[in-house]
């Protein structure tokens, strides 16, 4: 695998991690608001 491919793969993983973390925080915040 080329160095460019590895760096783009890491970049994609970072973006996916940030998006999933933001979604989890939003869901937890929404359930917290609904629960009380």
mmCIF file of the N, C-alpha and C atoms, coordinates in Angstrom:
data_MODEL
# 
_entry.id   MODEL 
# 
loop_
_atom_site.group_PDB 
_atom_site.id 
_atom_site.type_symbol 
_atom_site.label_atom_id 
_atom_site.label_alt_id 
_atom_site.label_comp_id 
_atom_site.label_asym_id 
_atom_site.label_entity_id 
_atom_site.label_seq_id 
_atom_site.pdbx_PDB_ins_code 
_atom_site.Cartn_x 
_atom_site.Cartn_y 
_atom_site.Cartn_z 
_atom_site.occupancy 
_atom_site.B_iso_or_equiv 
_atom_site.pdbx_formal_charge 
_atom_site.auth_seq_id 
_atom_site.auth_comp_id 
_atom_site.auth_asym_id 
_atom_site.auth_atom_id 
_atom_site.pdbx_PDB_model_num 
ATOM 1   N N  . UNK A 1 1  ? 0.846   -1.195 0.000  1.00 0.00 ? 1  UNK A N  1 
ATOM 2   C CA . UNK A 1 1  ? 0.000   0.000  0.000  1.00 0.00 ? 1  UNK A CA 1 
ATOM 3   C C  . UNK A 1 1  ? 0.889   1.255  0.000  1.00 0.00 ? 1  UNK A C  1 
ATOM 4   N N  . UNK A 1 2  ? 0.474   2.252  -0.739 1.00 0.00 ? 2  UNK A N  1 
ATOM 5   C CA . UNK A 1 2  ? 1.297   3.461  -0.825 1.00 0.00 ? 2  UNK A CA 1 
ATOM 6   C C  . UNK A 1 2  ? 1.106   4.345  0.414  1.00 0.00 ? 2  UNK A C  1 
ATOM 7   N N  . UNK A 1 3  ? 2.066   5.230  0.622  1.00 0.00 ? 3  UNK A N  1 
ATOM 8   C CA . UNK A 1 3  ? 1.983   6.112  1.784  1.00 0.00 ? 3  UNK A CA 1 
ATOM 9   C C  . UNK A 1 3  ? 0.756   7.025  1.674  1.00 0.00 ? 3  UNK A C  1 
ATOM 10  N N  . UNK A 1 4  ? 0.454   7.466  0.469  1.00 0.00 ? 4  UNK A N  1 
ATOM 11  C CA . UNK A 1 4  ? -0.700  8.342  0.271  1.00 0.00 ? 4  UNK A CA 1 
ATOM 12  C C  . UNK A 1 4  ? -1.993  7.617  0.643  1.00 0.00 ? 4  UNK A C  1 
ATOM 13  N N  . UNK A 1 5  ? -2.082  6.332  0.276  1.00 0.00 ? 5  UNK A N  1 
ATOM 14  C CA . UNK A 1 5  ? -3.280  5.557  0.601  1.00 0.00 ? 5  UNK A CA 1 
ATOM 15  C C  . UNK A 1 5  ? -3.437  5.389  2.101  1.00 0.00 ? 5  UNK A C  1 
ATOM 16  N N  . UNK A 1 6  ? -2.317  5.146  2.797  1.00 0.00 ? 6  UNK A N  1 
ATOM 17  C CA . UNK A 1 6  ? -2.382  4.963  4.251  1.00 0.00 ? 6  UNK A CA 1 
ATOM 18  C C  . UNK A 1 6  ? -2.815  6.263  4.925  1.00 0.00 ? 6  UNK A C  1 
ATOM 19  N N  . UNK A 1 7  ? -2.244  7.392  4.482  1.00 0.00 ? 7  UNK A N  1 
ATOM 20  C CA . UNK A 1 7  ? -2.603  8.672  5.105  1.00 0.00 ? 7  UNK A CA 1 
ATOM 21  C C  . UNK A 1 7  ? -4.071  9.001  4.848  1.00 0.00 ? 7  UNK A C  1 
ATOM 22  N N  . UNK A 1 8  ? -4.576  8.708  3.653  1.00 0.00 ? 8  UNK A N  1 
ATOM 23  C CA . UNK A 1 8  ? -5.986  8.985  3.357  1.00 0.00 ? 8  UNK A CA 1 
ATOM 24  C C  . UNK A 1 8  ? -6.885  8.068  4.177  1.00 0.00 ? 8  UNK A C  1 
ATOM 25  N N  . UNK A 1 9  ? -6.432  6.822  4.420  1.00 0.00 ? 9  UNK A N  1 
ATOM 26  C CA . UNK A 1 9  ? -7.216  5.890  5.229  1.00 0.00 ? 9  UNK A CA 1 
ATOM 27  C C  . UNK A 1 9  ? -7.295  6.389  6.667  1.00 0.00 ? 9  UNK A C  1 
ATOM 28  N N  . UNK A 1 10 ? -6.172  6.866  7.207  1.00 0.00 ? 10 UNK A N  1 
ATOM 29  C CA . UNK A 1 10 ? -6.167  7.401  8.578  1.00 0.00 ? 10 UNK A CA 1 
ATOM 30  C C  . UNK A 1 10 ? -7.070  8.634  8.644  1.00 0.00 ? 10 UNK A C  1 
ATOM 31  N N  . UNK A 1 11 ? -7.008  9.474  7.618  1.00 0.00 ? 11 UNK A N  1 
ATOM 32  C CA . UNK A 1 11 ? -7.835  10.678 7.567  1.00 0.00 ? 11 UNK A CA 1 
ATOM 33  C C  . UNK A 1 11 ? -9.322  10.303 7.586  1.00 0.00 ? 11 UNK A C  1 
ATOM 34  N N  . UNK A 1 12 ? -9.688  9.276  6.813  1.00 0.00 ? 12 UNK A N  1 
ATOM 35  C CA . UNK A 1 12 ? -11.077 8.816  6.760  1.00 0.00 ? 12 UNK A CA 1 
ATOM 36  C C  . UNK A 1 12 ? -11.506 8.286  8.122  1.00 0.00 ? 12 UNK A C  1 
ATOM 37  N N  . UNK A 1 13 ? -10.625 7.517  8.769  1.00 0.00 ? 13 UNK A N  1 
ATOM 38  C CA . UNK A 1 13 ? -10.950 6.968  10.088 1.00 0.00 ? 13 UNK A CA 1 
ATOM 39  C C  . UNK A 1 13 ? -11.150 8.100  11.088 1.00 0.00 ? 13 UNK A C  1 
ATOM 40  N N  . UNK A 1 14 ? -10.320 9.131  11.014 1.00 0.00 ? 14 UNK A N  1 
ATOM 41  C CA . UNK A 1 14 ? -10.462 10.266 11.935 1.00 0.00 ? 14 UNK A CA 1 
ATOM 42  C C  . UNK A 1 14 ? -11.807 10.950 11.722 1.00 0.00 ? 14 UNK A C  1 
ATOM 43  N N  . UNK A 1 15 ? -12.188 11.165 10.463 1.00 0.00 ? 15 UNK A N  1 
ATOM 44  C CA . UNK A 1 15 ? -13.466 11.822 10.166 1.00 0.00 ? 15 UNK A CA 1 
ATOM 45  C C  . UNK A 1 15 ? -14.630 10.966 10.680 1.00 0.00 ? 15 UNK A C  1 
ATOM 46  N N  . UNK A 1 16 ? -14.552 9.651  10.424 1.00 0.00 ? 16 UNK A N  1 
ATOM 47  C CA . UNK A 1 16 ? -15.620 8.758  10.884 1.00 0.00 ? 16 UNK A CA 1 
ATOM 48  C C  . UNK A 1 16 ? -15.706 8.788  12.407 1.00 0.00 ? 16 UNK A C  1 
ATOM 49  N N  . UNK A 1 17 ? -14.571 8.818  13.090 1.00 0.00 ? 17 UNK A N  1 
ATOM 50  C CA . UNK A 1 17 ? -14.558 8.852  14.557 1.00 0.00 ? 17 UNK A CA 1 
ATOM 51  C C  . UNK A 1 17 ? -15.196 10.128 15.077 1.00 0.00 ? 17 UNK A C  1 
ATOM 52  N N  . UNK A 1 18 ? -14.868 11.247 14.454 1.00 0.00 ? 18 UNK A N  1 
ATOM 53  C CA . UNK A 1 18 ? -15.431 12.526 14.900 1.00 0.00 ? 18 UNK A CA 1 
ATOM 54  C C  . UNK A 1 18 ? -16.943 12.543 14.685 1.00 0.00 ? 18 UNK A C  1 
ATOM 55  N N  . UNK A 1 19 ? -17.388 12.062 13.529 1.00 0.00 ? 19 UNK A N  1 
ATOM 56  C CA . UNK A 1 19 ? -18.826 12.056 13.224 1.00 0.00 ? 19 UNK A CA 1 
ATOM 57  C C  . UNK A 1 19 ? -19.573 11.138 14.193 1.00 0.00 ? 19 UNK A C  1 
ATOM 58  N N  . UNK A 1 20 ? -19.029 9.932  14.437 1.00 0.00 ? 20 UNK A N  1 
ATOM 59  C CA . UNK A 1 20 ? -19.706 8.995  15.339 1.00 0.00 ? 20 UNK A CA 1 
ATOM 60  C C  . UNK A 1 20 ? -19.733 9.556  16.753 1.00 0.00 ? 20 UNK A C  1 
ATOM 61  N N  . UNK A 1 21 ? -18.647 10.210 17.186 1.00 0.00 ? 21 UNK A N  1 
ATOM 62  C CA . UNK A 1 21 ? -18.624 10.798 18.532 1.00 0.00 ? 21 UNK A CA 1 
ATOM 63  C C  . UNK A 1 21 ? -19.679 11.896 18.638 1.00 0.00 ? 21 UNK A C  1 
ATOM 64  N N  . UNK A 1 22 ? -19.789 12.730 17.614 1.00 0.00 ? 22 UNK A N  1 
ATOM 65  C CA . UNK A 1 22 ? -20.780 13.804 17.630 1.00 0.00 ? 22 UNK A CA 1 
ATOM 66  C C  . UNK A 1 22 ? -22.192 13.227 17.675 1.00 0.00 ? 22 UNK A C  1 
ATOM 67  N N  . UNK A 1 23 ? -22.431 12.144 16.918 1.00 0.00 ? 23 UNK A N  1 
ATOM 68  C CA . UNK A 1 23 ? -23.754 11.513 16.921 1.00 0.00 ? 23 UNK A CA 1 
ATOM 69  C C  . UNK A 1 23 ? -24.068 10.949 18.294 1.00 0.00 ? 23 UNK A C  1 
ATOM 70  N N  . UNK A 1 24 ? -23.089 10.267 18.922 1.00 0.00 ? 24 UNK A N  1 
ATOM 71  C CA . UNK A 1 24 ? -23.316 9.679  20.247 1.00 0.00 ? 24 UNK A CA 1 
ATOM 72  C C  . UNK A 1 24 ? -23.628 10.780 21.256 1.00 0.00 ? 24 UNK A C  1 
ATOM 73  N N  . UNK A 1 25 ? -22.880 11.891 21.198 1.00 0.00 ? 25 UNK A N  1 
ATOM 74  C CA . UNK A 1 25 ? -23.129 12.999 22.132 1.00 0.00 ? 25 UNK A CA 1 
ATOM 75  C C  . UNK A 1 25 ? -24.525 13.576 21.896 1.00 0.00 ? 25 UNK A C  1 
ATOM 76  N N  . UNK A 1 26 ? -24.905 13.727 20.634 1.00 0.00 ? 26 UNK A N  1 
ATOM 77  C CA . UNK A 1 26 ? -26.245 14.259 20.334 1.00 0.00 ? 26 UNK A CA 1 
ATOM 78  C C  . UNK A 1 26 ? -27.326 13.324 20.863 1.00 0.00 ? 26 UNK A C  1 
ATOM 79  N N  . UNK A 1 27 ? -27.159 12.000 20.645 1.00 0.00 ? 27 UNK A N  1 
ATOM 80  C CA . UNK A 1 27 ? -28.157 11.022 21.101 1.00 0.00 ? 27 UNK A CA 1 
ATOM 81  C C  . UNK A 1 27 ? -28.239 11.037 22.626 1.00 0.00 ? 27 UNK A C  1 
ATOM 82  N N  . UNK A 1 28 ? -27.069 11.039 23.291 1.00 0.00 ? 28 UNK A N  1 
ATOM 83  C CA . UNK A 1 28 ? -27.064 11.057 24.760 1.00 0.00 ? 28 UNK A CA 1 
ATOM 84  C C  . UNK A 1 28 ? -27.716 12.337 25.263 1.00 0.00 ? 28 UNK A C  1 
ATOM 85  N N  . UNK A 1 29 ? -27.435 13.465 24.638 1.00 0.00 ? 29 UNK A N  1 
ATOM 86  C CA . UNK A 1 29 ? -28.023 14.738 25.048 1.00 0.00 ? 29 UNK A CA 1 
ATOM 87  C C  . UNK A 1 29 ? -29.533 14.717 24.845 1.00 0.00 ? 29 UNK A C  1 
ATOM 88  N N  . UNK A 1 30 ? -29.980 14.165 23.705 1.00 0.00 ? 30 UNK A N  1 
ATOM 89  C CA . UNK A 1 30 ? -31.416 14.097 23.414 1.00 0.00 ? 30 UNK A CA 1 
ATOM 90  C C  . UNK A 1 30 ? -32.120 13.203 24.427 1.00 0.00 ? 30 UNK A C  1 
ATOM 91  N N  . UNK A 1 31 ? -31.542 12.024 24.709 1.00 0.00 ? 31 UNK A N  1 
ATOM 92  C CA . UNK A 1 31 ? -32.183 11.118 25.667 1.00 0.00 ? 31 UNK A CA 1 
ATOM 93  C C  . UNK A 1 31 ? -32.163 11.736 27.054 1.00 0.00 ? 31 UNK A C  1 
ATOM 94  N N  . UNK A 1 32 ? -31.100 12.461 27.403 1.00 0.00 ? 32 UNK A N  1 
ATOM 95  C CA . UNK A 1 32 ? -31.031 13.120 28.710 1.00 0.00 ? 32 UNK A CA 1 
ATOM 96  C C  . UNK A 1 32 ? -32.129 14.163 28.827 1.00 0.00 ? 32 UNK A C  1 
ATOM 97  N N  . UNK A 1 33 ? -32.367 14.923 27.754 1.00 0.00 ? 33 UNK A N  1 
ATOM 98  C CA . UNK A 1 33 ? -33.417 15.943 27.772 1.00 0.00 ? 33 UNK A CA 1 
ATOM 99  C C  . UNK A 1 33 ? -34.785 15.274 27.886 1.00 0.00 ? 33 UNK A C  1 
ATOM 100 N N  . UNK A 1 34 ? -34.993 14.183 27.134 1.00 0.00 ? 34 UNK A N  1 
ATOM 101 C CA . UNK A 1 34 ? -36.289 13.509 27.167 1.00 0.00 ? 34 UNK A CA 1 
ATOM 102 C C  . UNK A 1 34 ? -36.525 12.841 28.515 1.00 0.00 ? 34 UNK A C  1 
ATOM 103 N N  . UNK A 1 35 ? -35.459 12.307 29.134 1.00 0.00 ? 35 UNK A N  1 
ATOM 104 C CA . UNK A 1 35 ? -35.623 11.589 30.398 1.00 0.00 ? 35 UNK A CA 1 
ATOM 105 C C  . UNK A 1 35 ? -35.788 12.540 31.572 1.00 0.00 ? 35 UNK A C  1 
ATOM 106 N N  . UNK A 1 36 ? -35.382 13.779 31.432 1.00 0.00 ? 36 UNK A N  1 
ATOM 107 C CA . UNK A 1 36 ? -35.637 14.621 32.559 1.00 0.00 ? 36 UNK A CA 1 
ATOM 108 C C  . UNK A 1 36 ? -34.765 15.839 32.624 1.00 0.00 ? 36 UNK A C  1 
# 
